[in-house]
Amino acid sequence: MGFLALLWGASFVAVRVALDEIGPLTSVAHRVFWAMLVLWAAVTVMRLPMPRDPRIWAAFLLMGLLNNVIPFSLMAWGQLHIPSGLTSILNAATAIFGVLAAAIFLADERITPRKAIGVCLGFAGVSTAIGLENLTNFDLGSLAQLAVLGGAMSYAMAGVCARKLLPGQPPQLAAAGMLTGATLIMLPLAWVVEGPLTLDLAPATLMAIAYYALAATALAYLLYYRVLGMAGSSNLMLVTLLVAPVAILLGAWLRDETLRPAAYSGFALLALGLLVLDGRIWRLVKHWGTQGKRST
């Protein structure tokens, strides 16, 4: 879990390094294309059966749009105008939006009192991190923060669609198919808007692309599903809490980025909301309450 958090946390800084030379759409096209090749190699080695149902391939295309094209593009554009650490903090709101999306679209996911408290704390944290005064200014920084939140919402919708459209699919195959759908969208889109892809780039840019495409996307997907099987989804949610500190520290070290004090306060509230959603704090509070009644 710590290694996965390190991979994802460092990806925010790597993307920002690449954006010094290439556009946000081009950075995403590189990310999904190279990661797709690695994951299809993994699928081949694992000898996973290829789906034959056209509806599965259509679902891969939709998942690529929701889980890669939209969030990667919005967050890459957002990083042009806000620090990497703040991007990672707002990205952590994915879990909050995920709870709401599941409650709206999935019959077996309801808003319980615990989830309601966690969501409210999460939204309070997001509002604090952004700064309500920034929403009234509506400058590039404010738009960038809203773009990152839009990417987090897209991630949340992708989670719902995966449960509805890809039940029973091996996760490694689903990830490869999803990245294939994203590549089919991003290659022509980046070409039209920003020009053809090229590898005639500075060494730092090439290293950044290699890192966030191969390590932070392809390897991270494979590691994610491994950790999911070992630790379960509730434990995996805690990775979200580790990603932001990694991105903040690396952004300060490698890019001299600084965050407003409100961003740290907002992250603390958001982290508390995620811990409530995780259930550990809720169980601990109930346990203390039971112990108090017994002692009385």
C-alpha positions as CSV (number, residue, x, y, z in Angstrom):
1,M,0.0,0.0,0.0
2,G,2.9,2.4,0.8
3,F,4.6,1.6,-2.5
4,L,1.3,2.2,-4.4
5,A,0.9,5.5,-2.6
6,L,4.5,6.5,-3.5
7,L,3.9,5.6,-7.2
8,W,0.7,7.6,-7.4
9,G,1.9,10.5,-5.3
10,A,5.1,11.0,-7.5
11,S,3.0,10.8,-10.7
12,F,1.6,14.3,-10.0
13,V,5.1,15.8,-10.0
14,A,6.1,13.7,-13.0
15,V,3.1,15.0,-15.0
16,R,4.0,18.6,-14.1
17,V,7.5,18.1,-15.3
18,A,6.3,16.8,-18.7
19,L,3.9,19.8,-18.9
20,D,6.9,22.1,-19.1
21,E,7.4,20.9,-22.7
22,I,4.3,19.2,-23.9
23,G,0.6,20.0,-23.8
24,P,-1.9,18.4,-21.4
25,L,-3.6,16.3,-24.1
26,T,-0.3,15.1,-25.4
27,S,0.8,14.1,-21.9
28,V,-2.4,12.1,-21.5
29,A,-2.0,10.4,-24.9
30,H,1.5,9.3,-24.0
31,R,0.3,8.1,-20.7
32,V,-2.5,5.8,-21.9
33,F,-0.7,4.6,-25.0
34,W,2.4,3.3,-23.4
35,A,0.5,1.9,-20.4
36,M,-1.8,0.1,-22.7
37,L,1.1,-1.7,-24.4
38,V,2.5,-2.9,-21.0
39,L,-0.9,-4.1,-19.8
40,W,-1.7,-6.0,-23.0
41,A,1.7,-7.7,-22.6
42,A,0.7,-8.7,-19.0
43,V,-2.6,-10.0,-20.2
44,T,-0.8,-12.1,-22.9
45,V,1.6,-13.5,-20.3
46,M,-1.3,-14.3,-17.9
47,R,-3.2,-16.0,-20.9
48,L,-6.4,-14.3,-20.0
49,P,-9.3,-15.0,-22.5
50,M,-10.2,-12.1,-24.8
51,P,-13.8,-11.0,-24.6
52,R,-15.9,-11.5,-27.8
53,D,-19.0,-9.6,-26.9
54,P,-19.1,-6.2,-28.6
55,R,-20.9,-4.8,-25.6
56,I,-17.8,-5.5,-23.5
57,W,-15.6,-3.5,-25.9
58,A,-18.1,-0.7,-25.9
59,A,-17.9,-0.7,-22.1
60,F,-14.1,-0.5,-22.4
61,L,-14.4,2.6,-24.5
62,L,-16.8,4.2,-22.1
63,M,-14.6,3.3,-19.1
64,G,-11.5,4.7,-21.0
65,L,-13.4,8.0,-21.4
66,L,-14.6,8.2,-17.7
67,N,-11.6,6.7,-16.0
68,N,-8.7,8.0,-18.1
69,V,-9.5,10.6,-20.8
70,I,-11.6,13.0,-18.8
71,P,-9.9,12.9,-15.4
72,F,-6.3,12.7,-16.8
73,S,-7.0,15.6,-19.1
74,L,-8.8,17.8,-16.6
75,M,-6.1,17.2,-13.9
76,A,-3.2,17.7,-16.3
77,W,-4.7,21.1,-17.4
78,G,-5.4,22.0,-13.8
79,Q,-1.7,21.4,-12.9
80,L,-0.7,24.1,-15.3
81,H,-2.3,26.6,-12.9
82,I,-2.2,25.0,-9.4
83,P,0.5,23.1,-7.4
84,S,0.8,19.3,-7.7
85,G,0.2,18.9,-4.0
86,L,-3.2,20.8,-4.2
87,T,-4.1,18.7,-7.2
88,S,-3.5,15.5,-5.2
89,I,-5.6,16.8,-2.3
90,L,-8.5,17.6,-4.5
91,N,-8.1,14.2,-6.2
92,A,-8.6,12.6,-2.8
93,A,-12.3,13.7,-3.1
94,T,-12.8,10.8,-5.5
95,A,-13.8,8.6,-2.6
96,I,-16.4,11.1,-1.4
97,F,-17.9,11.5,-4.9
98,G,-17.8,7.7,-5.2
99,V,-20.0,7.2,-2.2
100,L,-22.6,9.6,-3.6
101,A,-22.5,8.1,-7.1
102,A,-22.9,4.6,-5.7
103,A,-25.9,5.7,-3.6
104,I,-27.6,7.3,-6.6
105,F,-27.0,4.6,-9.2
106,L,-26.5,1.3,-7.3
107,A,-29.5,-0.2,-5.4
108,D,-27.3,-2.0,-2.9
109,E,-25.3,1.2,-1.8
110,R,-27.3,3.4,0.5
111,I,-26.3,6.5,2.4
112,T,-26.0,5.4,6.1
113,P,-25.4,7.9,8.9
114,R,-21.7,7.0,8.9
115,K,-21.4,7.7,5.2
116,A,-23.4,10.9,5.5
117,I,-21.0,12.2,8.2
118,G,-18.0,11.1,6.1
119,V,-19.3,12.9,3.0
120,C,-20.1,16.1,4.9
121,L,-16.6,16.2,6.4
122,G,-15.1,15.5,2.9
123,F,-17.0,18.3,1.3
124,A,-16.0,20.6,4.2
125,G,-12.4,19.7,3.5
126,V,-12.6,20.3,-0.2
127,S,-14.3,23.7,0.4
128,T,-11.6,24.7,2.9
129,A,-8.8,23.5,0.6
130,I,-10.1,25.5,-2.4
131,G,-11.1,28.5,-0.3
132,L,-14.7,29.8,-0.7
133,E,-13.3,33.2,-1.7
134,N,-11.6,31.7,-4.7
135,L,-14.9,30.4,-6.1
136,T,-16.1,34.0,-6.3
137,N,-13.0,35.3,-8.1
138,F,-13.3,32.7,-10.8
139,D,-9.8,33.1,-12.2
140,L,-7.6,30.5,-13.8
141,G,-6.6,29.1,-10.4
142,S,-10.2,28.6,-9.4
143,L,-11.1,27.0,-12.7
144,A,-8.1,24.7,-12.4
145,Q,-9.3,23.5,-9.0
146,L,-12.8,23.0,-10.4
147,A,-11.3,21.0,-13.3
148,V,-9.5,18.7,-10.9
149,L,-12.8,18.2,-8.9
150,G,-14.5,17.4,-12.3
151,G,-11.8,14.7,-12.8
152,A,-12.5,13.3,-9.4
153,M,-16.2,13.1,-10.2
154,S,-15.4,11.3,-13.5
155,Y,-13.4,8.7,-11.5
156,A,-16.4,8.2,-9.3
157,M,-18.7,7.6,-12.2
158,A,-16.2,5.2,-13.7
159,G,-16.4,3.1,-10.6
160,V,-20.2,2.8,-10.9
161,C,-20.0,2.0,-14.6
162,A,-17.4,-0.7,-13.9
163,R,-19.7,-2.5,-11.5
164,K,-22.7,-2.2,-13.9
165,L,-20.9,-2.9,-17.3
166,L,-17.9,-5.1,-16.5
167,P,-19.0,-7.7,-13.9
168,G,-16.8,-10.8,-13.8
169,Q,-14.1,-9.4,-16.1
170,P,-10.5,-10.1,-14.9
171,P,-9.3,-6.7,-13.6
172,Q,-6.1,-6.8,-15.6
173,L,-8.0,-7.4,-18.8
174,A,-10.5,-4.6,-17.9
175,A,-7.6,-2.2,-17.2
176,A,-6.0,-3.1,-20.6
177,G,-9.3,-2.7,-22.4
178,M,-10.0,0.6,-20.7
179,L,-6.7,2.0,-21.7
180,T,-7.2,0.8,-25.2
181,G,-10.5,2.8,-25.3
182,A,-8.7,5.8,-23.9
183,T,-5.9,5.6,-26.5
184,L,-8.4,5.4,-29.4
185,I,-9.8,8.7,-28.1
186,M,-6.7,10.5,-27.0
187,L,-4.3,9.9,-30.0
188,P,-6.5,11.6,-32.6
189,L,-7.7,14.3,-30.1
190,A,-4.1,15.3,-29.0
191,W,-3.0,15.2,-32.7
192,V,-5.7,17.6,-33.8
193,V,-5.5,20.0,-30.9
194,E,-1.7,20.0,-30.1
195,G,0.0,18.3,-33.0
196,P,1.4,14.8,-33.6
197,L,3.1,12.9,-30.8
198,T,6.9,12.8,-30.8
199,L,9.7,11.4,-28.8
200,D,12.0,14.2,-29.8
201,L,11.8,15.6,-26.3
202,A,14.2,16.7,-23.5
203,P,15.5,13.8,-21.4
204,A,13.6,15.1,-18.3
205,T,10.4,15.0,-20.2
206,L,11.0,11.5,-21.5
207,M,11.8,10.3,-18.0
208,A,8.7,11.9,-16.7
209,I,6.5,10.3,-19.4
210,A,8.2,6.9,-18.8
211,Y,7.5,7.2,-15.1
212,Y,3.9,8.2,-15.1
213,A,2.9,5.9,-18.0
214,L,4.8,2.8,-17.1
215,A,5.2,2.9,-13.4
216,A,2.4,5.2,-12.1
217,T,-0.2,3.8,-14.5
218,A,0.6,0.3,-15.9
219,L,2.5,-1.0,-12.9
220,A,0.2,0.8,-10.5
221,Y,-2.9,-0.8,-12.0
222,L,-1.4,-4.3,-11.6
223,L,-0.3,-3.5,-8.0
224,Y,-3.7,-2.0,-7.2
225,Y,-5.5,-5.2,-8.0
226,R,-2.9,-7.2,-6.1
227,V,-3.3,-5.1,-3.0
228,L,-7.1,-5.1,-3.4
229,G,-7.1,-8.9,-3.2
230,M,-4.7,-8.9,-0.2
231,A,-6.1,-6.1,1.9
232,G,-9.6,-5.4,0.7
233,S,-11.2,-2.3,-0.6
234,S,-11.6,-0.6,2.9
235,N,-7.9,-0.8,3.6
236,L,-7.1,0.3,0.0
237,M,-9.0,3.5,0.6
238,L,-6.3,4.5,3.1
239,V,-3.9,4.7,0.2
240,T,-5.7,7.9,-0.8
241,L,-4.5,9.5,2.5
242,L,-0.9,8.6,1.7
243,V,-0.9,9.9,-1.9
244,A,-1.4,13.6,-1.1
245,P,1.5,13.9,1.5
246,V,3.8,12.2,-1.0
247,A,2.8,14.7,-3.8
248,I,3.1,17.7,-1.5
249,L,6.6,16.7,-0.3
250,L,7.9,15.9,-3.8
251,G,6.3,19.1,-5.2
252,A,8.1,21.2,-2.5
253,W,11.4,19.4,-3.0
254,L,11.6,19.1,-6.8
255,R,9.4,22.1,-7.9
256,D,9.6,24.5,-5.0
257,E,5.8,24.5,-4.7
258,T,4.1,25.9,-1.7
259,L,0.5,25.6,-0.5
260,R,-1.7,27.9,1.5
261,P,-2.3,26.9,5.1
262,A,-6.0,26.4,4.2
263,A,-5.0,23.6,1.9
264,Y,-3.5,21.6,4.8
265,S,-6.5,22.3,7.0
266,G,-8.8,21.2,4.1
267,F,-6.8,18.0,3.7
268,A,-7.1,17.2,7.4
269,L,-10.9,17.5,7.2
270,L,-11.0,15.4,4.0
271,A,-8.7,12.8,5.6
272,L,-11.1,12.6,8.6
273,G,-14.0,12.2,6.3
274,L,-12.2,9.3,4.5
275,L,-11.4,7.6,7.8
276,V,-15.1,7.9,8.8
277,L,-16.1,6.3,5.5
278,D,-13.5,3.6,6.0
279,G,-15.4,2.7,9.2
280,R,-12.5,2.3,11.6
281,I,-13.2,5.6,13.6
282,W,-17.0,4.8,13.5
283,R,-16.4,1.3,15.0
284,L,-14.0,2.8,17.6
285,V,-16.6,5.4,18.7
286,K,-19.3,2.8,19.0
287,H,-16.9,0.6,21.0
288,W,-16.2,3.4,23.4
289,G,-19.9,4.1,23.7
290,T,-20.6,0.5,24.5
291,Q,-17.8,0.4,27.0
292,G,-19.0,3.5,28.7
293,K,-22.5,2.1,29.1
294,R,-21.2,-1.1,30.6
295,S,-19.0,0.8,33.1
296,T,-22.0,2.9,34.0
